[in-house]
Amino acid sequence: MTRFAAIDLGASSGRVIVSDESLTLTEVHRFPNGATLREGALRWDIHRIFHEILYGLAKAGPVASIGIDSWGVDYGLLGHDGTLLRDPVSYRDSRTEGVVPATIDRLGAGALYEATGIQPHPINTIFQLLADDLTDAATMLLIPDLIAYWLTGEKGAEVTNASTTGLLDIHSRTWAYDLAGKAGIPTHLLPPIRHPGTPIGVMTPAHAPASCCRDAFPDWSAPVVTVASHDTASAVIATPAATDAFAYISCGTWSLVGVELSSPVLSEASRTGNFTNETGLDGTTRYLRNVMGLWLLQECLATWGMPDLPALLKAAEEAEPHRSLIDAADPAFLAPGDMPARIAEACRRAGQPAPRTQAETVRCILESLALAHRNAITDATALSGHQVDVIHLLGGGARNRLLCRLTANATGLPVVAGPVEATALGNILVQARAAGMIDDFHEIRAGASCKLFEPSPDRVIQ
């Protein structure tokens, strides 16, 4: 058996993707995802997500193994009997607003960064846990680990995703128990760390939540293997780079913009420059800055009633360039809501003309993202000393030709767009290596479907 299944969960959609003998990917099931306001918070319907996963696995048919990746920081709390206490809260919920400054004042921003390498963003797990009711909680499981637990009954925390929590020691790559204790988080919540390529357990319906129909499980079983379960970590694995002189933009709901390093950068300039050090495969460091990403466009489309996107992008391409720009990393855009109105207000506050049409709003978003990409790459190379000569734009954003071209123009560097399903490919590459099928990812990554966008010097955004 040489087929592998990737469960790839994004904040706006989930997928079950299967590879064949040549590691060519086929999407067998896709489903929408999104947090909704329930029980006083923005929550993920994790039981529906699990049902969709089971349906996708049943459609996939027997595979050699299964790997799971998702977005970072969010988690579920298990009670002492192993049941989920309540649906996970989304990182876009506002519950951490008062927690972050108080925690930073108490523990110190510099000390937090030195210990974990992570920027103290409101979305981080450490702040979410401090805002949560932990009274009856026995274990905290990040989203991919929660799905793995329901599939196998085994609890753990995969290291690349654990590195997004603000609770992983950047030096030892183990839990920062002292930091957790000082913050007021019970250390018994933190499960054992596991690493990509190690087996988790065999899929069985015995540990599925009672709310799930256990007969929805496939009529076959397979081992679940630990992959780089943070979606950006998996995407970086699949980067079709010829050398290490590249920057990456994992572009979907978020744009994660940075470089791959052999060790973290923990300088004061790095901290104040808003860079984070997340763990990658085989102990590498994903040195990156979080930019708001295509969430800005997704929320505008939702407000506008989901107009035809290709037509809107064509109109945006013809709209007046450089008319209105926003700070695409501004936390003011984090929450859901009327994004076009917030963008217009941000432009007015900055003394710029507000977009007058949907096309002008889209142009504003994409040019602003391109500038944010440029600034992040410029700063990443300066702070790390890691020089780059090409940008790899990975994920769903690779389909957005206008964004790719604007990014090339803004940076003055060639942009290689693709693969679109970089996260699923990285997930499956780790499974294939664990099965002994491959030793080196390079040949497979180099064969990925990509498109090159060369910069146009006369169209550079200043």
C-alpha positions as CSV (number, residue, x, y, z in Angstrom):
1,M,0.0,0.0,0.0
2,T,1.6,3.3,-1.1
3,R,-1.4,5.6,-0.8
4,F,-1.4,8.2,2.0
5,A,-4.2,10.4,3.3
6,A,-3.8,14.0,4.4
7,I,-6.4,15.6,6.7
8,D,-5.8,19.3,6.0
9,L,-7.9,21.6,8.1
10,G,-8.0,25.4,7.3
11,A,-9.9,28.1,9.0
12,S,-12.2,28.5,6.0
13,S,-12.3,24.9,4.6
14,G,-11.1,21.4,5.4
15,R,-9.9,18.8,2.9
16,V,-9.1,15.1,2.8
17,I,-6.5,14.5,0.1
18,V,-5.0,11.3,-1.0
19,S,-1.7,10.6,-2.8
20,D,-1.0,7.8,-5.4
21,E,2.1,5.8,-5.9
22,S,3.9,8.8,-7.5
23,L,2.7,11.1,-4.6
24,T,0.4,12.9,-7.0
25,L,-2.5,14.4,-4.9
26,T,-6.2,14.0,-5.4
27,E,-8.8,15.8,-3.3
28,V,-11.5,13.4,-2.3
29,H,-13.5,15.6,0.0
30,R,-13.7,19.3,0.7
31,F,-16.0,21.0,3.2
32,P,-16.6,24.6,4.5
33,N,-15.3,25.6,7.8
34,G,-15.8,28.7,10.0
35,A,-16.3,29.8,13.6
36,T,-19.8,30.8,14.7
37,L,-21.0,32.6,17.8
38,R,-22.3,30.0,20.3
39,E,-22.4,29.9,24.1
40,G,-21.0,33.4,24.3
41,A,-17.9,32.9,22.1
42,L,-16.8,32.3,18.5
43,R,-16.5,28.5,18.4
44,W,-15.5,25.8,15.9
45,D,-18.1,23.1,15.4
46,I,-15.5,20.4,16.0
47,H,-17.9,17.5,15.9
48,R,-19.1,18.5,12.5
49,I,-15.5,18.8,11.4
50,F,-14.8,15.3,12.6
51,H,-17.9,13.9,10.8
52,E,-16.6,15.5,7.6
53,I,-13.2,13.9,8.1
54,L,-14.7,10.5,8.6
55,Y,-16.8,11.0,5.4
56,G,-13.7,12.0,3.5
57,L,-11.7,9.0,4.8
58,A,-14.5,6.6,3.8
59,K,-14.4,8.1,0.3
60,A,-10.6,7.8,0.2
61,G,-10.6,4.1,0.7
62,P,-7.7,2.2,2.4
63,V,-4.4,4.0,2.8
64,A,-1.0,3.2,4.2
65,S,-1.3,5.9,6.9
66,I,-3.1,9.1,7.8
67,G,-1.6,12.5,8.8
68,I,-3.4,15.6,10.2
69,D,-2.6,19.3,10.0
70,S,-4.5,22.4,10.8
71,W,-4.1,26.1,11.9
72,G,-2.3,26.7,15.1
73,V,-3.0,28.0,18.6
74,D,-6.6,26.7,19.1
75,Y,-7.4,23.7,21.3
76,G,-9.9,21.6,23.0
77,L,-10.0,20.8,26.7
78,L,-10.6,17.2,27.9
79,G,-12.2,16.3,31.2
80,H,-10.8,13.6,33.5
81,D,-12.9,11.0,31.7
82,G,-11.4,12.0,28.3
83,T,-14.5,13.7,26.9
84,L,-14.4,17.2,25.3
85,L,-15.7,19.7,27.8
86,R,-16.9,22.2,25.1
87,D,-16.3,23.2,21.5
88,P,-13.0,24.9,20.9
89,V,-13.0,28.7,20.9
90,S,-11.6,30.5,17.8
91,Y,-8.5,32.6,18.0
92,R,-10.6,35.4,16.5
93,D,-12.7,35.6,19.7
94,S,-12.1,38.7,21.8
95,R,-11.8,36.9,25.2
96,T,-8.0,37.5,25.5
97,E,-8.2,41.3,25.2
98,G,-7.7,42.0,28.9
99,V,-5.4,39.1,29.5
100,V,-2.5,39.9,27.2
101,P,-1.3,43.3,28.7
102,A,-1.7,42.0,32.2
103,T,0.3,38.9,31.5
104,I,3.0,40.8,29.7
105,D,3.2,43.3,32.6
106,R,3.6,40.4,35.0
107,L,6.1,38.2,33.1
108,G,7.8,40.7,30.8
109,A,7.7,40.8,27.0
110,G,11.4,40.2,26.7
111,A,11.4,37.2,29.1
112,L,8.5,35.6,27.1
113,Y,10.3,36.1,23.8
114,E,13.6,34.8,25.2
115,A,11.9,31.7,26.5
116,T,9.6,30.8,23.6
117,G,10.7,32.9,20.6
118,I,7.0,33.7,20.0
119,Q,5.5,37.2,19.7
120,P,2.8,37.8,22.4
121,H,-0.2,38.0,20.1
122,P,-3.7,37.8,21.5
123,I,-4.3,34.6,19.5
124,N,-1.6,32.6,21.3
125,T,-2.7,29.6,23.3
126,I,-1.1,30.8,26.5
127,F,-3.4,33.8,26.6
128,Q,-6.5,31.8,25.5
129,L,-5.9,29.3,28.4
130,L,-5.6,32.2,30.8
131,A,-8.9,33.5,29.6
132,D,-10.6,30.0,29.8
133,D,-12.3,28.1,32.6
134,L,-9.9,25.4,33.4
135,T,-11.7,24.1,36.5
136,D,-12.6,20.6,35.1
137,A,-9.9,20.3,32.5
138,A,-7.4,17.5,32.6
139,T,-5.7,17.8,29.2
140,M,-5.3,20.5,26.5
141,L,-5.1,19.2,22.9
142,L,-4.4,21.4,19.9
143,I,-6.8,20.8,17.0
144,P,-4.8,18.2,15.0
145,D,-4.0,16.4,18.3
146,L,-7.7,16.4,19.3
147,I,-8.6,14.8,15.9
148,A,-5.8,12.3,16.4
149,Y,-7.1,11.4,19.8
150,W,-10.6,10.8,18.6
151,L,-9.2,8.6,15.8
152,T,-6.7,6.6,18.0
153,G,-7.3,7.3,21.7
154,E,-3.7,8.6,22.1
155,K,-3.0,12.0,23.6
156,G,0.0,14.2,22.6
157,A,1.2,17.5,21.2
158,E,3.0,17.7,17.9
159,V,6.0,20.0,18.2
160,T,5.6,22.3,15.2
161,N,2.0,23.2,16.4
162,A,3.0,23.3,20.0
163,S,5.6,26.0,19.1
164,T,2.7,28.4,18.2
165,T,1.3,28.2,21.7
166,G,3.7,30.5,23.5
167,L,4.3,27.6,25.9
168,L,7.1,25.7,24.2
169,D,10.7,26.3,25.2
170,I,12.5,27.5,22.1
171,H,15.8,26.1,23.2
172,S,14.9,22.6,24.4
173,R,11.7,22.1,22.2
174,T,9.9,20.8,25.3
175,W,7.2,22.5,27.3
176,A,8.3,25.5,29.2
177,Y,6.8,24.2,32.5
178,D,8.4,27.1,34.6
179,L,6.8,29.7,32.3
180,A,3.4,27.9,32.4
181,G,3.5,27.8,36.2
182,K,4.4,31.5,36.5
183,A,1.6,32.4,34.1
184,G,-0.9,30.4,36.2
185,I,-1.5,27.5,33.8
186,P,-1.7,24.1,35.3
187,T,1.2,22.1,33.8
188,H,-0.8,18.8,33.9
189,L,-2.8,20.2,30.9
190,L,0.2,19.8,28.7
191,P,0.5,16.4,27.0
192,P,3.7,14.7,25.9
193,I,5.5,16.2,22.9
194,R,5.7,14.1,19.8
195,H,7.7,14.7,16.6
196,P,6.9,14.4,12.9
197,G,7.3,10.9,11.5
198,T,6.5,9.1,14.7
199,P,3.4,6.8,14.9
200,I,0.4,7.9,17.0
201,G,-1.8,4.8,16.9
202,V,-4.2,2.8,14.8
203,M,-7.5,4.3,13.7
204,T,-10.4,2.8,15.7
205,P,-13.9,4.0,16.5
206,A,-13.5,3.1,20.2
207,H,-12.5,6.6,21.2
208,A,-14.7,8.8,19.0
209,P,-17.0,11.2,20.9
210,A,-20.4,9.9,21.8
211,S,-22.0,12.5,19.6
212,C,-20.4,10.9,16.5
213,C,-21.9,7.9,14.9
214,R,-19.2,5.3,15.3
215,D,-20.5,3.4,12.3
216,A,-19.5,6.5,10.2
217,F,-15.9,5.2,10.6
218,P,-14.4,3.6,7.4
219,D,-14.6,-0.1,7.2
220,W,-10.8,-0.3,7.1
221,S,-8.1,0.8,9.5
222,A,-4.8,2.5,9.2
223,P,-2.1,3.9,11.4
224,V,-2.2,7.7,12.2
225,V,1.3,9.2,11.8
226,T,2.5,12.4,13.3
227,V,3.3,15.0,10.6
228,A,4.3,18.6,10.9
229,S,0.8,19.4,12.1
230,H,0.9,23.2,11.9
231,D,-0.2,23.9,8.3
232,T,2.6,26.4,7.7
233,A,5.2,23.9,8.8
234,S,3.8,21.4,6.3
235,A,3.6,24.0,3.6
236,V,7.3,24.9,4.0
237,I,8.3,21.3,3.7
238,A,6.7,21.2,0.2
239,T,8.5,24.4,-0.9
240,P,9.9,23.7,-4.4
241,A,13.2,25.5,-3.7
242,A,16.4,24.8,-5.6
243,T,18.6,26.3,-2.8
244,D,18.1,27.6,0.7
245,A,18.2,31.2,-0.5
246,F,14.4,31.6,-0.5
247,A,11.7,33.4,1.4
248,Y,8.2,31.8,1.7
249,I,4.7,33.2,1.9
250,S,2.2,30.6,3.1
251,C,-0.8,32.5,1.9
252,G,-4.4,31.6,2.8
253,T,-6.6,33.1,5.5
254,W,-3.2,34.4,6.9
255,S,0.0,35.3,5.1
256,L,2.9,33.8,7.1
257,V,6.0,35.5,5.6
258,G,9.5,34.5,6.5
259,V,12.6,32.4,6.0
260,E,13.7,28.9,7.1
261,L,16.7,29.0,9.5
262,S,18.8,26.4,11.3
263,S,18.3,28.3,14.7
264,P,16.0,31.0,16.1
265,V,16.7,34.7,16.2
266,L,16.0,36.1,19.7
267,S,17.5,39.6,19.5
268,E,15.7,42.6,20.9
269,A,15.5,43.9,17.3
270,S,13.7,40.7,16.3
271,R,11.3,41.0,19.1
272,T,10.4,44.6,18.5
273,G,10.3,43.8,14.7
274,N,7.3,41.5,15.4
275,F,9.0,38.3,14.3
276,T,8.3,34.9,15.7
277,N,10.3,31.7,15.8
278,E,8.2,28.6,15.2
279,T,9.6,25.1,15.0
280,G,9.8,23.4,11.6
281,L,10.7,19.9,10.4
282,D,13.8,18.3,11.8
283,G,14.5,21.1,14.3
284,T,14.5,24.0,11.8
285,T,13.1,27.4,12.6
286,R,10.3,29.1,10.7
287,Y,11.3,32.7,11.2
288,L,8.3,34.7,10.2
289,R,5.8,37.6,10.6
290,N,2.1,37.1,10.7
291,V,0.2,39.2,8.2
292,M,-3.6,39.3,8.0
293,G,-3.7,37.5,4.6
294,L,-6.7,36.8,2.4
295,W,-9.0,36.9,5.4
296,L,-9.4,40.6,4.4
297,L,-10.7,39.6,1.0
298,Q,-12.8,36.7,2.3
299,E,-14.6,38.9,4.8
300,C,-15.3,41.6,2.1
301,L,-16.7,38.9,-0.2
302,A,-19.0,37.7,2.6
303,T,-20.2,41.3,3.3
304,W,-20.9,41.8,-0.4
305,G,-22.9,38.6,-0.7
306,M,-20.2,36.5,-2.5
307,P,-19.9,38.2,-5.9
308,D,-18.1,36.6,-8.8
309,L,-14.4,36.6,-7.7
310,P,-12.7,36.2,-11.1
311,A,-14.7,39.2,-12.4
312,L,-13.9,41.2,-9.3
313,L,-10.2,40.5,-9.6
314,K,-10.2,41.5,-13.3
315,A,-11.9,44.8,-12.3
316,A,-9.4,45.2,-9.5
317,E,-6.5,44.7,-11.9
318,E,-7.9,47.6,-14.0
319,A,-8.5,49.9,-11.0
320,E,-6.3,52.9,-10.2
321,P,-3.0,51.6,-8.6
322,H,-1.6,52.9,-5.3
323,R,-4.7,54.9,-4.5
324,S,-5.4,53.5,-1.0
325,L,-3.3,51.4,1.3
326,I,-3.8,49.9,4.7
327,D,-1.6,48.2,7.3
328,A,-2.4,44.5,6.6
329,A,-1.0,43.5,9.9
330,D,-3.3,45.8,11.9
331,P,-5.1,43.8,14.7
332,A,-8.2,45.9,14.0
333,F,-8.9,43.6,11.1
334,L,-8.7,40.4,13.2
335,A,-12.3,40.0,14.1
336,P,-15.1,39.1,11.6
337,G,-17.6,41.8,10.6
338,D,-18.0,44.5,8.0
339,M,-14.5,44.5,6.5
340,P,-15.2,47.0,3.7
341,A,-16.3,49.6,6.2
342,R,-13.3,49.0,8.4
343,I,-10.9,49.2,5.4
344,A,-12.6,52.5,4.3
345,E,-12.3,53.9,7.9
346,A,-8.6,52.9,8.1
347,C,-7.9,54.7,4.8
348,R,-9.7,57.9,6.1
349,R,-7.7,57.8,9.4
350,A,-4.5,57.6,7.4
351,G,-5.5,60.6,5.3
352,Q,-6.1,58.5,2.1
353,P,-9.1,58.4,-0.1
354,A,-11.5,55.5,0.9
355,P,-12.2,53.0,-1.8
356,R,-15.4,53.9,-3.7
357,T,-16.1,50.5,-5.3
358,Q,-15.7,46.8,-4.6
359,A,-12.9,46.7,-7.2
360,E,-11.0,49.5,-5.5
361,T,-11.4,47.8,-2.1
362,V,-9.9,44.6,-3.6
363,R,-7.1,46.5,-5.2
364,C,-6.4,48.2,-1.8
365,I,-6.3,44.8,-0.1
366,L,-4.0,43.1,-2.5
367,E,-1.6,46.1,-2.9
368,S,-1.5,46.4,0.9
369,L,-0.7,42.6,1.3
370,A,2.0,42.9,-1.3
371,L,3.6,45.8,0.6
372,A,3.3,43.8,3.9
373,H,5.0,40.8,2.2
374,R,7.8,43.1,1.0
375,N,8.3,44.6,4.5
376,A,8.3,41.2,6.2
377,I,10.9,39.8,3.8
378,T,13.1,42.8,3.9
379,D,13.1,42.8,7.7
380,A,13.5,39.0,8.0
381,T,16.6,39.0,5.8
382,A,18.1,42.0,7.7
383,L,17.4,40.5,11.2
384,S,18.5,37.0,10.4
385,G,21.3,37.6,7.9
386,H,19.7,35.1,5.6
387,Q,19.7,36.4,2.1
388,V,17.1,35.4,-0.5
389,D,16.9,35.6,-4.3
390,V,13.4,34.1,-4.8
391,I,10.0,34.1,-3.1
392,H,7.8,31.0,-2.9
393,L,4.2,31.8,-2.5
394,L,2.4,28.7,-1.3
395,G,-1.2,27.7,-0.7
396,G,-4.5,29.1,-1.9
397,G,-3.1,32.5,-2.5
398,A,-1.0,31.1,-5.4
399,R,-4.3,31.1,-7.4
400,N,-4.5,34.9,-7.1
401,R,-2.5,36.0,-10.1
402,L,-2.9,39.7,-9.2
403,L,-1.6,39.2,-5.7
404,C,1.4,37.2,-7.0
405,R,2.3,39.8,-9.6
406,L,1.9,42.7,-7.1
407,T,4.1,40.8,-4.6
408,A,6.8,40.4,-7.3
409,N,6.6,44.1,-8.2
410,A,6.7,45.2,-4.6
411,T,9.7,43.1,-3.6
412,G,11.6,43.3,-6.9
413,L,12.1,39.5,-6.6
414,P,10.7,36.6,-8.7
415,V,7.7,34.9,-7.2
416,V,7.2,31.2,-7.7
417,A,3.5,30.6,-7.1
418,G,2.5,27.1,-5.9
419,P,1.9,24.4,-5.1
420,V,-1.6,25.4,-4.1
421,E,-1.9,22.3,-1.9
422,A,1.5,22.7,-0.4
423,T,0.3,21.9,3.1
424,A,-1.2,18.6,2.1
425,L,1.9,17.7,0.1
426,G,4.1,18.5,3.0
427,N,1.8,16.3,5.2
428,I,2.1,13.4,2.8
429,L,5.9,13.8,2.3
430,V,6.4,13.3,6.0
431,Q,4.2,10.2,5.9
432,A,6.1,8.8,2.9
433,R,9.4,9.4,4.6
434,A,8.2,7.6,7.8
435,A,7.1,4.7,5.6
436,G,10.6,4.5,4.1
437,M,9.4,5.5,0.6
438,I,11.6,8.5,0.2
439,D,14.8,9.9,1.8
440,D,15.0,13.3,0.1
441,F,12.0,15.7,-0.5
442,H,13.8,17.7,-3.2
443,E,13.0,15.7,-6.3
444,I,9.3,15.5,-5.4
445,R,9.0,19.2,-4.5
446,A,10.8,20.2,-7.6
447,G,8.1,18.5,-9.7
448,A,5.3,20.5,-8.1
449,S,3.0,22.6,-10.4
450,C,4.1,26.3,-10.1
451,K,3.9,29.5,-12.1
452,L,6.7,32.1,-12.2
453,F,6.0,35.9,-11.8
454,E,8.9,38.1,-12.7
455,P,8.9,41.7,-11.3
456,S,8.2,44.6,-13.5
457,P,10.5,47.4,-12.5
458,D,8.3,50.1,-13.9
459,R,5.3,48.9,-11.7
460,V,7.0,48.7,-8.3
461,I,4.9,49.9,-5.4
462,Q,6.8,52.5,-3.4
